[in-house]
Amino acid sequence: MQSASDEMMFEGPGLGASIRNQIGHAEPVIHDWEEYYRFATESADVFLIKTHQPPRDEQPAIYVVRDGRSAYVSYAQFHRDFTPRPQPSLLDLVLGDDFYGGWSEHYRAWAERENTLLVRYEDLVNAPRDLLQELATMVRYSGEPSAWENPFAELQQEEPRFFRKGDVAWKGDPSWTSVIDAVFFHIHGAAMVELGYASPETVAAATRDVPDEWLELVAASRRFLAGKKALQDVCDARQAVIEGLKLACDERLALIEKLSKTAN
């Protein structure tokens, strides 16, 4: 069992380390991600894997959701600090022009599947005992969960660019203009209400005076981005086939070389 994933094994201290100690798990030396994922899937041990990708299967997962406005402002800052140019604008991200797609679409892809424990970012900051127990149960940890102490201050001191604010409630941001606010609530308002981050009145107020021309541009942008993603999915699928064929060819070549040495 492992969390649904697409990136890396959880390597931080805390619950994940405790689980590995409890089950006596020794990490394999595997450099190929897909091979590692197959190994983790087939293992009876518990693997914790972190991802920002959409789900790829129905394995148990813990999904952390945050107010979309805070998430977007934080993500835009991450791009400015850590990714090469050209960097997406805040409006690009709100529209969904990003490798991971849009905030509400990403949330629904995880929340509407089976075996997903939905956890609010705000509840993790000072996680109560019942939440810790839910998390422990989800990852099959049979021990007693320790009391949670938020290490944010220490992490921020070590890496202030990465651990910037950690605000629980939305406090606004200079980059969050009225235009972005209107576009955001037009696209993601339903999910914001569903999660309790906004009221229907807030969504209505934010979108009430949006010109029809804006809405047409937003709709056109979303159609374009949907087509772009569909093409990317096709390219990714073909790349996977190419890599699979290359792996098969390499294996056969290695076998041929081995047989040739044996014959000689």
Backbone torsions as a table, in degrees:
resi	resn	phi	psi	omega
1	MET	NA	139.4	171.8
2	GLN	-154.6	163.8	177.4
3	SER	-69.6	145.4	176.0
4	ALA	-59.6	141.9	-167.0
5	SER	-160.9	177.1	172.0
6	ASP	-162.1	16.4	-175.4
7	GLU	-128.1	-72.7	-171.1
8	MET	-155.1	158.2	175.8
9	MET	-73.6	142.3	179.1
10	PHE	-65.4	123.4	-175.7
11	GLU	-116.5	-0.8	-175.5
12	GLY	-76.2	171.3	177.8
13	PRO	-76.0	172.3	173.8
14	GLY	106.3	-139.1	-172.5
15	LEU	-60.6	-43.2	-179.1
16	GLY	-60.1	-44.1	178.9
17	ALA	-64.4	-38.2	179.5
18	SER	-62.7	-39.9	179.8
19	ILE	-64.6	-44.2	-179.0
20	ARG	-63.8	-38.0	177.9
21	ASN	-66.9	-38.7	-177.0
22	GLN	-64.8	-42.6	-174.3
23	ILE	-93.0	-2.4	178.0
24	GLY	67.5	34.0	-175.3
25	HIS	-78.7	132.3	173.7
26	ALA	-108.9	124.0	-177.1
27	GLU	-67.7	135.6	175.4
28	PRO	-77.3	158.1	174.9
29	VAL	-95.1	94.8	-178.5
30	ILE	-129.9	124.2	-175.2
31	HIS	-97.9	-21.1	179.4
32	ASP	-88.1	128.0	-174.9
33	TRP	-62.5	-47.0	-178.0
34	GLU	-63.5	-37.9	177.3
35	GLU	-64.6	-42.0	178.7
36	TYR	-63.1	-41.2	-179.3
37	TYR	-64.8	-40.0	177.0
38	ARG	-63.3	-41.4	178.4
39	PHE	-60.5	-46.2	-178.6
40	ALA	-65.2	-40.2	-179.1
41	THR	-63.2	-40.7	-176.2
42	GLU	-82.9	-13.1	-177.1
43	SER	-77.6	148.8	174.2
44	ALA	-82.1	-11.5	178.8
45	ASP	-78.1	169.2	179.0
46	VAL	-96.1	126.1	174.5
47	PHE	-117.5	131.8	175.7
48	LEU	-106.1	121.8	-174.4
49	ILE	-126.5	128.2	179.9
50	LYS	-90.0	142.3	177.6
51	THR	-153.1	154.3	168.3
52	HIS	-111.3	1.4	-177.2
53	GLN	-77.9	162.3	169.8
54	PRO	-68.7	164.2	-178.5
55	PRO	-64.7	146.7	179.0
56	ARG	-114.5	-11.4	179.4
57	ASP	-158.9	-167.0	-175.4
58	GLU	-108.1	23.5	179.6
59	GLN	-72.0	155.3	-177.8
60	PRO	-56.1	139.9	-177.4
61	ALA	-145.9	148.6	172.1
62	ILE	-110.5	119.9	-177.3
63	TYR	-112.4	121.8	179.5
64	VAL	-98.5	123.2	-179.3
65	VAL	-115.1	145.4	-179.4
66	ARG	-133.4	154.6	174.4
67	ASP	-44.5	124.1	-174.2
68	GLY	-57.6	-32.5	179.0
69	ARG	-66.3	-47.1	178.0
70	SER	-63.9	-40.2	-179.7
71	ALA	-62.4	-43.3	-178.3
72	TYR	-68.7	-43.1	179.3
73	VAL	-62.1	-43.1	179.1
74	SER	-64.7	-42.1	-178.3
75	TYR	-67.7	-38.7	177.6
76	ALA	-62.7	-40.1	177.9
77	GLN	-66.4	-37.4	176.4
78	PHE	-59.3	-44.9	177.8
79	HIS	-60.0	-42.9	-178.4
80	ARG	-64.6	-34.7	-174.8
81	ASP	-89.0	-28.6	-167.3
82	PHE	-127.7	-10.0	-178.2
83	THR	-112.8	150.7	-178.8
84	PRO	-72.1	159.9	176.0
85	ARG	-76.4	154.8	0.0
86	PRO	-77.2	138.7	-178.1
87	GLN	-101.7	145.7	179.3
88	PRO	-69.6	146.6	174.7
89	SER	-79.9	168.9	177.1
90	LEU	-61.4	-37.7	178.0
91	LEU	-66.1	-39.7	175.9
92	ASP	-54.7	-47.5	-177.2
93	LEU	-65.4	-43.2	179.8
94	VAL	-61.3	-37.4	178.3
95	LEU	-71.8	-17.0	179.8
96	GLY	100.8	12.6	-179.1
97	ASP	-84.2	75.9	-176.9
98	ASP	-154.9	156.2	-179.7
99	PHE	-54.1	-36.6	-177.2
100	TYR	-92.7	1.2	179.3
101	GLY	81.7	-161.9	-177.3
102	GLY	-90.5	160.4	-175.1
103	TRP	-60.7	-52.5	-175.7
104	SER	-70.8	-35.1	177.7
105	GLU	-64.9	-41.7	178.5
106	HIS	-62.7	-44.8	178.6
107	TYR	-59.5	-47.6	-176.4
108	ARG	-67.6	-34.4	179.7
109	ALA	-59.2	-36.0	178.7
110	TRP	-86.4	-43.7	-172.5
111	ALA	-68.7	-29.0	-175.2
112	GLU	-91.7	7.5	176.9
113	ARG	-99.0	165.7	175.2
114	GLU	-75.8	161.4	172.9
115	ASN	62.4	31.7	177.0
116	THR	-114.5	124.6	172.5
117	LEU	-95.7	112.2	-178.8
118	LEU	-86.9	124.1	-178.1
119	VAL	-125.7	129.7	177.2
120	ARG	-80.6	137.1	178.3
121	TYR	-52.8	-40.8	-177.7
122	GLU	-62.0	-33.8	-178.7
123	ASP	-76.5	-20.6	179.6
124	LEU	-80.0	-24.3	-175.4
125	VAL	-57.6	-46.0	174.5
126	ASN	-129.3	68.9	-170.8
127	ALA	-60.2	123.9	176.7
128	PRO	-75.5	168.2	-175.7
129	ARG	-60.1	-40.8	-177.2
130	ASP	-64.5	-35.1	176.8
131	LEU	-69.2	-42.0	177.5
132	LEU	-58.6	-38.6	179.4
133	GLN	-67.8	-39.5	176.6
134	GLU	-60.4	-44.5	179.7
135	LEU	-64.2	-42.6	179.9
136	ALA	-62.3	-43.0	179.6
137	THR	-64.0	-39.2	-177.2
138	MET	-62.0	-34.8	-177.8
139	VAL	-102.3	15.6	175.1
140	ARG	61.0	38.7	174.7
141	TYR	-90.5	119.0	-173.2
142	SER	-94.7	-6.5	179.9
143	GLY	-80.0	-176.4	179.1
144	GLU	-88.1	120.2	179.6
145	PRO	-62.5	134.7	176.9
146	SER	-75.8	157.9	175.8
147	ALA	-62.8	141.8	-176.1
148	TRP	-88.7	130.1	173.5
149	GLU	-120.5	117.5	-176.4
150	ASN	-68.0	119.5	-177.5
151	PRO	-91.5	17.4	-170.8
152	PHE	-58.9	-44.2	-177.5
153	ALA	-58.8	-41.7	178.9
154	GLU	-67.7	-43.2	178.9
155	LEU	-64.0	-39.8	179.9
156	GLN	-64.5	-37.4	178.4
157	GLN	-65.5	-36.1	-179.4
158	GLU	-76.8	-37.6	-176.7
159	GLU	-142.9	76.5	-174.9
160	PRO	-65.1	-26.5	179.3
161	ARG	-70.8	-33.4	-178.2
162	PHE	-85.7	-45.9	178.0
163	PHE	-99.0	88.9	-167.7
164	ARG	-86.8	-60.1	-173.1
165	LYS	-127.7	-51.2	-178.1
166	GLY	69.6	28.1	-178.9
167	ASP	-64.0	140.2	178.3
168	VAL	-82.1	-49.2	-177.7
169	ALA	-101.5	149.4	177.8
170	TRP	-65.1	125.7	-178.2
171	LYS	-119.1	8.6	-177.8
172	GLY	81.1	168.7	-179.9
173	ASP	-159.6	143.3	179.9
174	PRO	-56.2	-29.8	-178.9
175	SER	-78.1	-14.2	-176.0
176	TRP	-89.5	87.4	-175.8
177	THR	-81.0	171.1	178.3
178	SER	-64.6	-33.0	178.0
179	VAL	-65.2	-48.6	179.2
180	ILE	-63.3	-39.2	178.9
181	ASP	-59.7	-44.5	-178.8
182	ALA	-66.0	-44.9	179.7
183	VAL	-64.9	-41.9	-179.6
184	PHE	-59.3	-50.4	-177.0
185	PHE	-71.1	-27.9	175.4
186	HIS	-63.4	-39.7	-176.8
187	ILE	-87.2	-43.9	-168.4
188	HIS	-112.8	7.8	-175.3
189	GLY	-59.3	-41.4	-177.6
190	ALA	-61.2	-42.6	179.3
191	ALA	-68.1	-36.4	178.3
192	MET	-62.3	-41.0	177.9
193	VAL	-68.3	-44.0	-179.2
194	GLU	-57.8	-38.0	-177.8
195	LEU	-88.5	-4.6	178.5
196	GLY	82.9	15.0	179.0
197	TYR	-87.5	-12.4	179.9
198	ALA	-155.1	155.7	176.2
199	SER	-95.7	160.0	174.8
200	PRO	-56.5	-33.0	179.5
201	GLU	-66.4	-38.5	178.2
202	THR	-63.7	-43.2	178.7
203	VAL	-63.8	-44.3	-179.2
204	ALA	-63.2	-41.3	-179.5
205	ALA	-65.8	-37.7	-177.8
206	ALA	-70.6	-30.1	-173.6
207	THR	-106.8	-2.4	-172.2
208	ARG	-60.2	-42.9	-172.7
209	ASP	-102.5	19.1	179.6
210	VAL	-73.1	123.2	179.5
211	PRO	-61.9	148.0	178.9
212	ASP	-58.4	-33.6	-179.5
213	GLU	-63.3	-36.4	176.9
214	TRP	-62.7	-45.2	-178.2
215	LEU	-63.2	-36.5	177.3
216	GLU	-65.8	-39.7	177.8
217	LEU	-66.6	-41.3	178.2
218	VAL	-62.2	-44.9	179.8
219	ALA	-62.6	-42.0	179.0
220	ALA	-64.8	-40.8	178.8
221	SER	-62.9	-41.7	-179.1
222	ARG	-66.9	-37.2	177.1
223	ARG	-65.3	-42.6	178.7
224	PHE	-61.3	-44.4	-178.5
225	LEU	-67.1	-35.3	176.6
226	ALA	-63.4	-41.8	176.8
227	GLY	-65.3	-40.2	178.1
228	LYS	-60.8	-43.3	179.5
229	LYS	-66.2	-40.4	179.2
230	ALA	-60.6	-42.3	177.9
231	LEU	-64.8	-40.2	178.9
232	GLN	-63.8	-38.4	178.5
233	ASP	-63.2	-41.0	177.9
234	VAL	-63.3	-44.7	179.8
235	CYS	-62.2	-42.4	-180.0
236	ASP	-63.5	-40.9	179.5
237	ALA	-63.4	-41.7	-179.7
238	ARG	-69.3	-37.0	177.2
239	GLN	-63.5	-38.0	178.1
240	ALA	-63.7	-39.3	177.1
241	VAL	-64.0	-43.6	179.7
242	ILE	-60.7	-44.8	-179.5
243	GLU	-66.1	-36.6	177.6
244	GLY	-65.0	-41.9	177.6
245	LEU	-65.0	-40.3	178.5
246	LYS	-63.2	-42.1	178.5
247	LEU	-61.9	-43.1	178.9
248	ALA	-63.2	-41.4	179.1
249	CYS	-64.3	-42.4	179.4
250	ASP	-62.7	-41.0	179.1
251	GLU	-64.2	-41.8	179.6
252	ARG	-68.5	-37.5	177.7
253	LEU	-64.5	-40.9	178.0
254	ALA	-63.0	-39.0	179.1
255	LEU	-66.5	-41.4	178.6
256	ILE	-61.5	-45.1	179.1
257	GLU	-61.8	-39.7	179.0
258	LYS	-65.2	-43.8	-179.8
259	LEU	-66.4	-36.6	179.7
260	SER	-64.7	-41.1	179.5
261	LYS	-66.1	-38.5	179.7
262	THR	-65.7	-40.1	-178.5
263	ALA	-66.7	-32.8	-179.3
264	ASN	-80.4	NA	NA
